[in-house]
């Protein structure tokens, strides 16, 4: 194992939900709010919403994360209604968004101290598939000071799982790839491309989307909670 001199982190699913895929976070709130749809229909709506946000301008640089969640759930409900999965005029999108936002605030109480500890010992770079407003979100959540640089997909024109976005993260870090540790919750979007560019990789394994081909030997380490990284690095 090469000496770790810098760390690249994923954001969504890693810092904000601590190993839970966002589809699972939202679905939990659909169930809690009694939204009468099957999970398969919700998954269709989730994919539709994410693809729409990747293609169309719905999120702006000044939008905070509450706004992002309101837009996401509105797109999902629009899809579910248009496909007949929900009756016209169905309510509940805003409640799902608000409760999901509250969930993130709770998780950050656990993950923010981890970032603070890591940043005291290593330079940190964020590499994220996001919508052009990650700076606003980091500021809003009090996380921005921990990162020396940010590589955001919608800004740089590259998206995970393209290894080129991690290569750009390595370039921004200014260290040899073998001395950089990547931490992310997605096996295919974080671990695979990180290893492809020569980084060490920690897989934050939790509630994923499913259907991924997993090679458990590929990550250098596997953890189930972000706090475990502190023990791994003897911090």
ROSE-4610 file (N, C-alpha, C; in Angstrom, 1 decimal, always signed):
// ROSE-4610
residu = [X/X/X/X/X/X/X/X/X/X/X/X/X/X/X/X/X/X/X/X/X/X/X/X/X/X/X/X/X/X/X/X/X/X/X/X/X/X/X/X/X/X/X/X/X/X/X/X/X/X/X/X/X/X/X/X/X/X/X/X/X/X/X/X/X/X/X/X/X/X/X/X/X/X/X/X/X/X/X/X/X/X/X/X/X/X/X/X/X/X/X/X/X/X/X/X/X/X/X/X/X/X/X/X/X/X/X/X/X/X/X/X/X/X/X/X/X/X/X/X/X/X/X/X/X/X/X/X/X/X/X/X/X/X/X/X/X/X/X/X/X/X/X/X/X/X/X/X/X/X/X/X/X/X/X/X/X/X/X/X/X/X/X/X/X/X/X/X/X/X/X/X/X/X/X/X/X/X/X/X/X/X/X/X/X/X/X/X/X/X/X/X/X/X/X/X/X/X/X/X/X/X/X/X/X/X/X/X/X/X/X/X/X/X/X/X/X/X/X/X/X/X/X/X/X/X/X/X/X/X/X/X/X/X/X/X/X/X/X/X/X/X/X/X/X/X/X/X/X/X/X/X/X/X/X/X/X/X/X/X/X/X/X/X/X/X/X/X/X/X/X/X/X/X/X/X/X/X/X/X/X/X/X/X/X/X/X/X/X/X/X/X/X/X/X/X/X/X/X/X/X/X/X/X/X/X/X/X/X/X/X/X/X/X/X/X/X/X/X/X/X/X/X/X/X/X/X/X/X/X/X/X/X/X/X/X/X/X/X/X/X/X/X/X/X/X/X/X/X/X/X/X/X/X/X/X/X/X/X/X/X/X/X/X/X/X/X/X/X/X/X/X/X/X/X/X/X/X/X/X/X/X/X/X/X/X/X/X/X/X/X/X/X/X/X/X/X/X/X/X/X/X/X/X/X/X/X/X/X/X/X/X/X/X/X/X/X/X/X/X/X/X/X/X/X/X/X/X/X/X/X/X/X/X/X/X/X/X/X/X/X/X/X/X/X/X/X/X/X/X/X/X/X/X/X/X/X/X/X/X/X/X/X/X/X/X/X/X/X/X/X/X/X/X/X/X/X/X/X/X/X/X/X/X/X/X/X/X/X/X/X/X/X/X/X/X/X/X/X/X/X/X/X/X/X/X/X/X/X/X/X/X/X/X/X/X/X/X/X/X/X/X/X/X/X/X/X/X/X/X/X/X/X/X/X/X/X/X/X/X/X/X/X/X/X/X/X/X/X/X/X/X/X/X/X/X/X/X/X/X/X/X/X/X/X/X/X/X/X/X/X/X/X/X/X/X/X/X/X/X/X/X/X/X/X/X/X/X/X/X/X/X/X/X/X/X/X/X/X/X/X/X/X/X/X/X/X/X/X/X/X/X/X/X/X/X/X/X/X/X/X/X/X/X/X/X/X/X/X/X/X/X/X/X/X/X/X/X/X/X/X/X/X/X/X/X/X/X/X/X/X/X/X/X/X/X/X/X/X/X/X/X/X/X/X/X/X/X/X/X/X/X/X/X/X/X/X/X/X/X/X/X/X/X/X/X/X/X/X/X/X/X/X/X/X/X/X/X/X/X/X/X/X/X/X]
num = [1/1/1/2/2/2/3/3/3/4/4/4/5/5/5/6/6/6/7/7/7/8/8/8/9/9/9/10/10/10/11/11/11/12/12/12/13/13/13/14/14/14/15/15/15/16/16/16/17/17/17/18/18/18/19/19/19/20/20/20/21/21/21/22/22/22/23/23/23/24/24/24/25/25/25/26/26/26/27/27/27/28/28/28/29/29/29/30/30/30/31/31/31/32/32/32/33/33/33/34/34/34/35/35/35/36/36/36/37/37/37/38/38/38/39/39/39/40/40/40/41/41/41/42/42/42/43/43/43/44/44/44/45/45/45/46/46/46/47/47/47/48/48/48/49/49/49/50/50/50/51/51/51/52/52/52/53/53/53/54/54/54/55/55/55/56/56/56/57/57/57/58/58/58/59/59/59/60/60/60/61/61/61/62/62/62/63/63/63/64/64/64/65/65/65/66/66/66/67/67/67/68/68/68/69/69/69/70/70/70/71/71/71/72/72/72/73/73/73/74/74/74/75/75/75/76/76/76/77/77/77/78/78/78/79/79/79/80/80/80/81/81/81/82/82/82/83/83/83/84/84/84/85/85/85/86/86/86/87/87/87/88/88/88/89/89/89/90/90/90/91/91/91/92/92/92/93/93/93/94/94/94/95/95/95/96/96/96/97/97/97/98/98/98/99/99/99/100/100/100/101/101/101/102/102/102/103/103/103/104/104/104/105/105/105/106/106/106/107/107/107/108/108/108/109/109/109/110/110/110/111/111/111/112/112/112/113/113/113/114/114/114/115/115/115/116/116/116/117/117/117/118/118/118/119/119/119/120/120/120/121/121/121/122/122/122/123/123/123/124/124/124/125/125/125/126/126/126/127/127/127/128/128/128/129/129/129/130/130/130/131/131/131/132/132/132/133/133/133/134/134/134/135/135/135/136/136/136/137/137/137/138/138/138/139/139/139/140/140/140/141/141/141/142/142/142/143/143/143/144/144/144/145/145/145/146/146/146/147/147/147/148/148/148/149/149/149/150/150/150/151/151/151/152/152/152/153/153/153/154/154/154/155/155/155/156/156/156/157/157/157/158/158/158/159/159/159/160/160/160/161/161/161/162/162/162/163/163/163/164/164/164/165/165/165/166/166/166/167/167/167/168/168/168/169/169/169/170/170/170/171/171/171/172/172/172/173/173/173/174/174/174/175/175/175/176/176/176/177/177/177/178/178/178/179/179/179/180/180/180/181/181/181/182/182/182/183/183/183/184/184/184/185/185/185/186/186/186/187/187/187/188/188/188/189/189/189/190/190/190/191/191/191/192/192/192/193/193/193/194/194/194/195/195/195/196/196/196/197/197/197/198/198/198/199/199/199/200/200/200/201/201/201/202/202/202/203/203/203/204/204/204/205/205/205/206/206/206/207/207/207/208/208/208/209/209/209/210/210/210/211/211/211/212/212/212/213/213/213/214/214/214/215/215/215/216/216/216/217/217/217/218/218/218/219/219/219/220/220/220/221/221/221/222/222/222/223/223/223/224/224/224/225/225/225/226/226/226/227/227/227/228/228/228/229/229/229/230/230/230/231/231/231/232/232/232/233/233/233/234/234/234/235/235/235]
x = [+0.8/+0.0/+0.9/+0.6/+1.4/+0.9/+1.7/+1.4/+0.3/-0.7/-1.8/-1.5/-1.5/-1.1/-2.3/-3.4/-4.5/-5.8/-7.0/-8.2/-9.2/-9.8/-10.9/-12.1/-13.2/-14.5/-15.6/-16.5/-17.8/-18.7/-19.7/-20.7/-22.0/-22.8/-24.1/-24.1/-24.7/-24.6/-23.5/-22.5/-21.3/-21.4/-21.3/-21.3/-22.7/-23.6/-25.0/-25.9/-25.7/-26.5/-25.7/-24.4/-23.6/-23.8/-23.8/-23.8/-25.2/-26.2/-27.5/-27.7/-28.1/-28.4/-29.6/-29.6/-30.7/-32.0/-32.1/-33.4/-34.0/-33.1/-33.6/-34.1/-33.3/-33.7/-35.1/-35.3/-36.6/-37.7/-37.4/-38.5/-38.9/-38.0/-38.4/-39.5/-39.3/-40.3/-41.6/-41.5/-42.7/-43.6/-42.9/-43.6/-44.1/-43.3/-43.7/-44.9/-45.0/-46.1/-47.3/-47.2/-48.3/-48.6/-47.6/-47.8/-48.1/-49.3/-49.7/-49.1/-47.8/-47.2/-46.3/-46.1/-45.2/-43.7/-42.8/-41.4/-40.9/-41.3/-40.9/-41.3/-42.5/-42.9/-42.1/-41.8/-41.0/-39.6/-39.0/-37.7/-37.7/-38.8/-38.9/-38.9/-39.7/-39.8/-38.5/-37.8/-36.5/-35.5/-35.4/-34.5/-34.9/-36.2/-36.7/-36.3/-36.4/-36.0/-34.6/-33.7/-32.3/-31.8/-32.4/-32.1/-32.6/-33.7/-34.2/-33.3/-32.9/-32.0/-30.6/-30.2/-28.9/-29.0/-30.2/-30.4/-31.0/-31.8/-32.5/-32.1/-32.2/-31.8/-33.0/-33.0/-34.0/-33.3/-32.0/-31.3/-30.3/-30.2/-29.4/-28.3/-27.2/-26.1/-26.4/-27.4/-27.8/-28.8/-29.2/-30.2/-29.5/-30.2/-29.7/-30.3/-29.9/-30.3/-31.8/-32.4/-33.9/-34.6/-34.1/-34.6/-34.4/-33.2/-32.9/-33.9/-34.2/-35.1/-36.6/-37.0/-38.3/-38.4/-37.4/-37.4/-37.4/-36.6/-36.5/-37.9/-38.5/-39.8/-40.9/-40.9/-41.9/-41.8/-40.6/-40.4/-40.9/-40.6/-41.0/-42.5/-43.2/-44.6/-45.3/-44.7/-45.1/-45.1/-44.0/-43.9/-44.9/-45.0/-46.0/-47.4/-47.8/-49.1/-49.3/-48.3/-48.4/-48.5/-47.9/-48.0/-49.1/-49.9/-51.1/-50.8/-49.6/-49.3/-49.9/-50.2/-50.8/-52.0/-53.0/-54.1/-53.7/-54.3/-54.1/-54.4/-53.5/-53.7/-53.1/-52.4/-51.9/-50.9/-51.0/-50.1/-49.1/-48.1/-47.1/-45.7/-45.4/-44.1/-43.3/-43.9/-43.2/-42.9/-43.8/-43.6/-42.4/-42.4/-41.2/-39.9/-39.9/-38.7/-38.3/-39.2/-38.9/-38.4/-39.0/-38.6/-37.2/-37.0/-35.6/-34.6/-34.9/-34.0/-33.6/-34.6/-34.4/-33.5/-33.7/-32.8/-31.4/-31.1/-29.7/-29.1/-29.9/-29.4/-28.9/-29.7/-29.3/-28.1/-27.9/-26.7/-25.5/-25.6/-24.5/-23.9/-24.8/-24.3/-23.2/-23.3/-22.3/-21.2/-21.4/-20.4/-19.5/-20.1/-19.4/-18.1/-18.2/-17.0/-15.9/-16.4/-15.4/-14.6/-15.3/-14.7/-13.7/-14.1/-13.3/-12.0/-12.1/-10.9/-10.0/-10.6/-9.8/-9.1/-9.8/-9.2/-8.1/-8.1/-7.0/-5.7/-5.8/-4.6/-4.3/-5.2/-5.0/-5.7/-5.1/-5.9/-7.1/-8.3/-9.5/-9.9/-10.3/-10.9/-12.3/-13.3/-14.6/-14.8/-15.2/-15.6/-17.0/-17.9/-19.3/-20.0/-21.0/-22.0/-23.0/-23.1/-24.1/-24.6/-25.4/-26.2/-25.7/-24.5/-24.0/-24.1/-24.6/-24.8/-24.2/-23.2/-22.5/-21.9/-21.3/-20.7/-21.7/-22.9/-24.0/-24.4/-24.5/-24.8/-23.8/-22.5/-21.5/-21.4/-21.6/-21.7/-22.9/-24.0/-25.2/-25.1/-24.4/-24.2/-22.9/-22.2/-21.0/-19.9/-19.7/-18.7/-17.7/-17.9/-17.0/-15.5/-15.3/-13.9/-13.1/-13.7/-12.9/-12.2/-12.7/-12.2/-11.3/-10.1/-9.2/-9.6/-10.4/-10.9/-12.1/-12.9/-14.2/-14.2/-14.5/-14.7/-16.2/-17.0/-18.5/-18.8/-19.5/-19.8/-20.3/-21.4/-22.0/-21.1/-20.1/-19.2/-18.1/-17.5/-16.3/-16.7/-18.0/-18.4/-18.0/-17.8/-17.5/-18.4/-18.8/-19.7/-19.1/-19.2/-19.0/-20.0/-19.6/-18.4/-17.1/-17.1/-16.0/-14.8/-13.7/-12.5/-11.9/-12.2/-11.6/-11.9/-13.1/-13.5/-12.6/-12.2/-11.3/-9.9/-9.5/-8.2/-8.1/-9.2/-9.2/-9.1/-9.7/-9.6/-8.1/-7.5/-6.1/-5.2/-5.5/-4.8/-4.9/-6.2/-6.5/-5.8/-5.6/-5.0/-3.5/-2.9/-1.5/-0.6/-1.1/-0.3/-0.3/+0.7/+0.6/-0.7/-1.3/-2.6/-2.4/-1.3/-1.1/-1.1/-0.9/-0.9/-2.2/-3.2/-4.5/-5.5/-6.3/-7.4/-8.7/-9.5/-10.9/-11.9/-12.8/-13.9/-15.2/-16.0/-17.3/-18.2/-19.5/-20.5/-20.9/-20.6/-21.0/-19.8/-20.0/-18.9/-18.6/-19.6/-19.3/-18.9/-19.4/-19.1/-18.0/-17.6/-16.5/-15.3/-15.6/-14.4/-13.8/-14.6/-14.0/-13.2/-13.8/-13.0/-11.8/-11.9/-10.8/-9.6/-9.9/-8.9/-8.3/-9.2/-8.7/-7.7/-7.7/-6.7/-5.6/-5.5/-4.4/-4.5/-5.7/-5.9/-6.1/-5.9/-6.4/-7.9/-8.7/-10.2/-10.8/-11.6/-12.4/-13.9/-14.5/-15.9/-16.8/-17.6/-18.6/-19.8/-19.9/-20.9/-22.1/-23.3/-24.5/-25.7/-26.8/-28.0/-27.8/-27.4/-27.2/-28.4/-28.2/-29.3/-29.6/-28.5/-28.7/-28.4/-28.1/-27.8/-26.4/-25.5/-24.1/-23.4/-22.4/-21.5/-20.4/-20.3/-19.3/-18.1/-17.0/-15.8/-15.2/-15.5/-15.1/-13.6/-12.8/-11.4/-10.8/-11.7/-11.2/-10.9/-11.8/-11.5/-10.4/-9.6/-8.5/-9.1/-10.2/-10.9/-12.4/-13.2/-14.6/-15.1/-15.9/-16.5/-18.0/-18.7/-20.2/-20.7/-19.8/-20.1/-18.9/-19.2/-18.1/-17.1/-17.7/-16.8/-15.7/-15.9/-14.9/-13.6/-13.6/-12.4/-11.4/-11.9/-11.0/-10.2/-10.8/-10.0/-9.1/-9.5/-8.7/-7.4/-7.5/-6.4/-5.7/-6.1/-5.5/-5.6/-6.8/-7.0/-7.8]
y = [-1.2/+0.0/+1.2/+2.1/+3.4/+4.3/+5.3/+6.3/+7.2/+7.4/+8.3/+9.7/+10.6/+12.0/+12.9/+12.4/+13.2/+12.3/+12.9/+12.1/+12.8/+12.0/+12.5/+11.8/+12.7/+12.1/+12.4/+11.4/+11.6/+12.4/+13.0/+13.7/+12.9/+12.9/+12.3/+10.8/+10.4/+9.0/+8.6/+9.5/+9.3/+10.3/+11.6/+12.5/+12.8/+12.9/+13.4/+12.3/+11.0/+9.9/+8.8/+8.9/+7.9/+6.5/+6.2/+4.9/+4.5/+5.4/+5.0/+5.7/+4.9/+5.5/+6.4/+7.6/+8.5/+8.0/+7.0/+6.4/+5.8/+5.1/+4.5/+5.5/+6.6/+7.6/+8.2/+8.5/+9.0/+8.0/+6.8/+5.7/+5.5/+5.6/+5.5/+6.5/+7.7/+8.8/+8.6/+8.1/+7.7/+6.8/+5.7/+4.8/+5.4/+6.2/+6.9/+7.8/+8.4/+9.3/+8.6/+7.3/+6.6/+6.9/+7.2/+7.5/+6.2/+6.0/+4.7/+4.3/+4.1/+3.6/+2.4/+1.5/+0.4/+0.9/+0.2/+0.6/+0.6/-0.3/-0.4/+0.9/+1.4/+2.7/+3.8/+3.8/+4.9/+4.9/+3.7/+3.6/+4.2/+3.9/+4.6/+6.1/+6.6/+8.0/+8.6/+7.9/+8.4/+8.5/+7.5/+7.5/+8.7/+8.8/+9.9/+11.3/+11.4/+12.7/+13.0/+12.0/+12.2/+12.5/+11.8/+12.0/+13.4/+13.8/+15.1/+16.2/+16.1/+17.0/+17.1/+16.0/+15.9/+16.6/+16.6/+17.2/+18.6/+18.9/+20.2/+21.1/+22.4/+23.3/+23.6/+22.8/+23.0/+23.5/+23.3/+23.7/+24.8/+25.8/+27.0/+27.1/+27.8/+27.8/+28.2/+29.1/+29.6/+28.7/+27.6/+26.7/+25.9/+25.9/+25.1/+23.7/+22.8/+21.4/+21.2/+22.0/+21.9/+22.1/+23.1/+23.4/+22.2/+21.6/+20.5/+19.4/+19.1/+18.0/+18.3/+19.6/+20.0/+19.8/+20.1/+19.9/+18.4/+17.6/+16.2/+15.5/+15.8/+15.1/+15.6/+16.9/+17.4/+16.6/+16.4/+15.7/+14.3/+13.7/+12.3/+12.2/+13.1/+13.1/+13.4/+14.3/+14.6/+13.3/+12.5/+11.3/+10.3/+10.1/+9.1/+9.4/+10.7/+11.1/+10.9/+11.3/+11.2/+9.8/+8.8/+7.4/+6.7/+7.4/+6.8/+6.0/+6.1/+5.5/+6.2/+7.5/+8.3/+9.1/+9.3/+10.1/+11.5/+12.2/+13.6/+14.4/+15.3/+16.2/+15.6/+14.5/+13.8/+14.8/+14.8/+15.6/+14.7/+15.4/+14.7/+14.9/+15.4/+15.7/+16.6/+17.6/+18.6/+17.9/+17.1/+16.4/+15.5/+14.7/+13.8/+14.6/+15.7/+16.5/+17.1/+17.6/+18.2/+17.2/+16.0/+15.0/+14.4/+14.4/+13.9/+14.9/+16.2/+17.2/+17.1/+16.9/+16.7/+15.5/+14.4/+13.2/+13.6/+14.4/+14.8/+15.6/+16.5/+17.3/+16.4/+15.3/+14.4/+13.6/+13.2/+12.4/+13.3/+14.6/+15.5/+15.7/+15.6/+15.7/+14.6/+13.5/+12.4/+12.5/+12.9/+13.0/+14.2/+15.3/+16.6/+16.5/+15.9/+15.8/+14.9/+13.9/+13.1/+13.9/+14.8/+15.7/+16.6/+17.1/+18.1/+17.4/+16.1/+15.4/+15.1/+14.6/+14.3/+15.5/+16.7/+17.9/+18.4/+18.1/+18.5/+17.7/+16.6/+15.8/+15.6/+15.8/+15.6/+16.7/+17.1/+17.9/+17.0/+17.7/+17.0/+17.6/+16.8/+17.2/+16.5/+17.2/+16.6/+16.3/+15.1/+14.8/+14.3/+15.0/+14.7/+14.9/+14.0/+14.2/+15.1/+16.4/+17.3/+18.3/+19.2/+20.0/+21.5/+21.8/+23.1/+24.0/+23.4/+24.2/+23.6/+22.7/+22.0/+23.0/+24.1/+25.1/+25.7/+26.0/+26.6/+25.6/+24.3/+23.3/+23.1/+23.1/+23.0/+24.1/+25.3/+26.5/+26.4/+26.0/+26.0/+25.0/+23.9/+22.8/+23.0/+24.1/+24.3/+23.3/+22.9/+21.9/+22.5/+23.7/+24.2/+24.3/+24.7/+25.0/+23.7/+22.6/+21.3/+20.9/+21.5/+21.1/+22.1/+21.6/+22.5/+22.7/+21.8/+22.0/+21.1/+21.4/+20.7/+20.4/+19.2/+18.8/+18.4/+19.2/+18.9/+18.6/+17.5/+17.0/+18.1/+18.8/+19.7/+20.9/+21.2/+22.3/+21.8/+20.6/+20.2/+19.4/+19.0/+18.3/+16.9/+16.3/+14.9/+14.3/+13.1/+12.4/+11.1/+10.7/+9.4/+8.5/+7.3/+6.5/+6.8/+7.8/+8.1/+8.3/+7.5/+7.7/+9.1/+9.7/+11.1/+12.1/+11.9/+12.9/+12.7/+11.4/+11.1/+11.5/+11.4/+11.8/+13.3/+14.1/+15.5/+15.8/+15.0/+15.1/+14.9/+13.9/+13.7/+14.9/+15.4/+16.6/+17.8/+18.0/+19.1/+18.9/+17.7/+17.3/+17.6/+17.4/+17.7/+16.7/+15.4/+14.3/+13.1/+12.2/+11.0/+10.2/+9.6/+8.9/+7.8/+7.1/+6.1/+6.5/+7.8/+8.4/+9.1/+8.9/+9.4/+8.3/+8.6/+7.6/+8.2/+7.4/+7.8/+7.1/+7.9/+7.3/+7.6/+6.5/+6.7/+5.5/+5.8/+4.7/+3.9/+4.4/+3.6/+2.8/+1.5/+0.6/+0.9/+1.1/+1.3/+2.7/+3.7/+5.1/+5.7/+5.1/+5.6/+4.6/+3.4/+2.5/+2.1/+1.7/+1.3/+2.4/+3.6/+4.6/+5.1/+5.1/+5.5/+4.5/+3.2/+2.3/+2.3/+2.7/+2.8/+3.9/+4.9/+6.0/+5.8/+4.7/+4.4/+4.8/+5.3/+5.6/+4.4/+4.6/+3.6/+3.9/+3.0/+3.2/+2.5/+3.3/+2.7/+2.7/+1.6/+1.5/+1.6/+2.6/+2.8/+2.0/+0.8/-0.1/+0.0/+0.2/+0.3/-0.1/+0.7/+0.5/+1.1/+0.3/+0.7/+0.6/+1.0/+0.9/-0.6/-1.4/-2.8/-3.0/-4.3/-4.6/-4.4/-3.9/-3.7/-5.0/-5.2/-6.3/-5.9/-6.7/-6.3/-7.3/-6.7/-7.5/-7.1/-7.9/-7.5/-7.3/-7.8/-7.7/-6.4/-5.7/-4.4/-3.3/-3.0/-1.9/-2.3/-1.3/-1.6/-1.9/-1.2/-1.3/-1.2/-1.9/-1.7/-1.4/-0.3/+0.1/+0.2/+0.3/+0.5/+1.8/+2.5/+3.8/+4.7/+6.0/+6.9/+7.1/+7.0/+7.2/+6.1/+5.0/+3.9/+4.4/+5.4/+5.8/+6.4/+6.9/+7.5/+6.4/+5.3/+4.1/+3.6/+3.5/+3.0/+3.8/+5.1/+6.0/+6.3/+5.7/+5.9/+7.4/+8.0/+9.4/+9.5]
z = [+0.0/+0.0/+0.0/-1.0/-1.0/+0.1/+0.5/+1.5/+0.9/+1.7/+1.3/+1.7/+0.7/+0.8/+0.6/+0.0/-0.3/-0.5/-0.4/-0.4/-1.4/-2.3/-3.1/-2.6/-2.4/-1.9/-2.9/-3.0/-3.7/-2.7/-3.3/-2.4/-2.2/-3.2/-3.0/-2.8/-1.7/-1.3/-0.4/-0.3/+0.5/+1.7/+1.5/+2.6/+3.1/+2.1/+2.5/+3.0/+2.6/+3.1/+3.8/+3.8/+4.5/+4.0/+2.7/+2.1/+1.6/+1.6/+1.1/-0.3/-1.2/-2.6/-2.4/-3.1/-3.0/-3.3/-4.2/-4.5/-3.3/-2.5/-1.3/-0.2/-0.1/+0.8/+0.5/-0.8/-1.2/-1.1/-1.5/-1.4/+0.0/+0.9/+2.3/+2.7/+2.2/+2.5/+1.7/+0.5/-0.2/+0.6/+1.2/+2.0/+3.2/+3.9/+5.2/+4.9/+3.8/+3.5/+2.8/+2.7/+2.1/+0.7/-0.1/-1.5/-2.2/-2.9/-3.3/-4.7/-4.7/-5.9/-5.6/-6.6/-6.4/-6.5/-5.9/-6.0/-7.4/-8.2/-9.6/-10.4/-10.1/-10.7/-10.2/-8.9/-8.3/-9.0/-9.2/-9.8/-11.2/-11.9/-13.2/-13.1/-12.2/-12.0/-11.5/-10.7/-10.2/-11.4/-12.2/-13.4/-14.3/-14.6/-15.4/-14.9/-13.6/-13.0/-13.1/-12.9/-12.9/-14.4/-15.3/-16.7/-17.2/-16.7/-17.0/-16.5/-15.3/-14.7/-15.3/-15.9/-16.6/-18.0/-18.6/-19.9/-19.9/-19.0/-19.0/-17.8/-17.9/-16.9/-15.9/-14.8/-13.8/-12.5/-12.3/-11.1/-11.5/-10.7/-10.9/-9.8/-10.1/-9.2/-7.8/-7.7/-6.3/-5.6/-6.2/-5.5/-4.4/-3.2/-2.2/-2.3/-1.3/-1.5/-1.3/-0.4/-0.3/-1.7/-2.4/-3.7/-4.7/-4.6/-5.4/-5.2/-3.9/-3.6/-4.0/-3.9/-4.4/-5.9/-6.6/-8.1/-8.4/-7.7/-8.0/-7.8/-6.6/-6.3/-7.2/-7.6/-8.5/-9.9/-10.3/-11.6/-11.5/-10.3/-10.1/-10.1/-9.4/-9.3/-10.7/-11.5/-12.8/-13.7/-13.6/-14.3/-13.9/-12.6/-12.0/-12.4/-12.5/-12.9/-14.4/-15.1/-16.6/-17.1/-16.3/-16.7/-16.0/-15.3/-14.6/-13.4/-12.8/-11.6/-10.4/-10.5/-9.5/-10.2/-9.4/-9.9/-10.2/-11.2/-11.4/-10.2/-9.9/-8.7/-7.4/-7.5/-6.3/-5.6/-4.3/-3.4/-2.7/-2.2/-1.3/-1.7/-2.9/-3.4/-2.4/-2.0/-1.1/+0.3/+0.8/+2.1/+1.9/+0.8/+0.6/+0.6/-0.1/-0.2/+1.1/+1.9/+3.2/+4.2/+4.2/+5.1/+4.7/+3.4/+2.9/+3.3/+3.2/+3.6/+5.1/+5.9/+7.3/+7.6/+6.8/+6.9/+6.7/+5.6/+5.3/+6.5/+7.0/+8.2/+9.3/+9.5/+10.6/+10.3/+9.0/+8.6/+8.7/+8.3/+8.3/+9.7/+10.7/+12.1/+12.4/+11.6/+11.8/+10.8/+9.6/+8.6/+8.5/+9.0/+9.0/+9.9/+11.1/+11.9/+11.2/+10.4/+9.7/+8.7/+7.9/+7.0/+7.7/+8.8/+9.6/+10.0/+10.4/+10.9/+9.7/+8.6/+7.4/+6.9/+6.8/+6.3/+7.1/+8.4/+9.3/+9.0/+8.2/+8.0/+6.5/+5.6/+4.2/+3.4/+2.2/+1.3/+0.7/+0.6/+0.1/-1.1/-2.1/-3.4/-3.5/-3.9/-4.1/-5.6/-6.0/-7.3/-7.3/-8.0/-7.9/-9.2/-9.5/-10.5/-9.9/-10.3/-9.7/-10.8/-10.3/-11.2/-11.4/-11.0/-11.2/-9.9/-8.9/-7.6/-6.4/-6.6/-5.5/-4.5/-5.1/-4.2/-3.2/-3.7/-2.9/-1.8/-2.1/-1.2/-0.1/-0.5/+0.5/+1.4/+0.9/+1.7/+2.7/+2.2/+3.0/+4.1/+3.9/+4.9/+5.7/+5.5/+6.3/+6.0/+4.7/+4.3/+3.4/+2.9/+1.8/+2.2/+3.5/+3.9/+3.9/+3.9/+4.0/+2.6/+1.5/+0.2/-0.4/-0.9/-1.6/-3.1/-3.6/-5.0/-5.2/-6.2/-6.5/-8.0/-8.3/-9.7/-9.8/-10.5/-10.6/-12.1/-12.3/-13.6/-14.6/-14.1/-15.0/-15.4/-14.6/-14.9/-15.8/-15.6/-16.3/-17.6/-17.7/-18.9/-18.9/-17.8/-17.6/-16.5/-16.7/-15.7/-15.3/-14.0/-13.6/-14.4/-14.8/-14.4/-15.3/-16.1/-17.0/-16.1/-16.2/-15.4/-15.6/-16.7/-16.9/-15.9/-15.2/-14.2/-12.9/-12.7/-11.6/-11.9/-13.2/-13.6/-13.4/-13.6/-13.4/-11.9/-11.1/-9.6/-9.2/-9.8/-9.5/-9.9/-11.1/-11.5/-10.6/-10.2/-9.2/-7.9/-7.5/-6.2/-6.3/-7.5/-7.7/-7.0/-6.9/-6.3/-7.2/-7.1/-7.9/-7.5/-8.5/-8.3/-7.2/-7.2/-6.2/-4.8/-4.6/-3.2/-2.8/-3.7/-3.4/-3.1/-2.1/-1.7/-2.1/-2.9/-3.3/-2.4/-1.9/-1.0/-1.7/-2.0/-2.6/-2.4/-2.5/-2.2/-3.4/-4.6/-5.8/-6.3/-6.5/-6.9/-8.4/-9.2/-10.7/-11.0/-10.2/-10.5/-9.7/-8.6/-7.8/-7.8/-7.3/-7.2/-8.5/-9.5/-10.8/-11.5/-11.6/-12.3/-11.5/-10.2/-9.3/-9.5/-9.5/-9.7/-11.1/-12.1/-13.5/-13.7/-12.9/-13.0/-12.0/-11.3/-10.4/-9.0/-8.5/-7.1/-6.3/-5.0/-4.0/-3.8/-3.4/-3.3/-2.1/-1.4/-0.4/-0.8/-0.8/-1.2/+0.1/+0.1/+1.2/+0.8/+1.2/+0.8/+1.7/+1.1/+1.8/+1.0/+1.1/+0.3/-1.1/-2.1/-3.4/-4.3/-5.6/-6.6/-6.9/-6.9/-7.2/-8.7/-9.0/-10.4/-10.9/-10.0/-10.4/-10.3/-11.2/-11.2/-10.2/-9.1/-8.0/-8.0/-8.0/-7.7/-6.4/-5.3/-4.0/-3.8/-4.7/-4.6/-5.1/-5.9/-6.5/-5.5/-4.6/-3.7/-2.7/-2.4/-1.4/+0.0/+0.3/+1.5/+1.3/+2.1/+2.1/+3.5/+3.6/+4.9/+4.7/+5.8/+5.7/+6.4/+6.9/+7.6/+7.4/+7.0/+6.7/+7.9/+9.2/+10.3/+10.4/+9.8/+9.8/+9.1/+8.2/+7.5/+8.5/+9.6/+10.6/+11.3/+11.6/+12.2/+11.1/+9.9/+8.8/+8.7/+8.8/+8.6/+9.9/+11.0/+12.3/+12.8/+12.6/+13.0/+14.2]
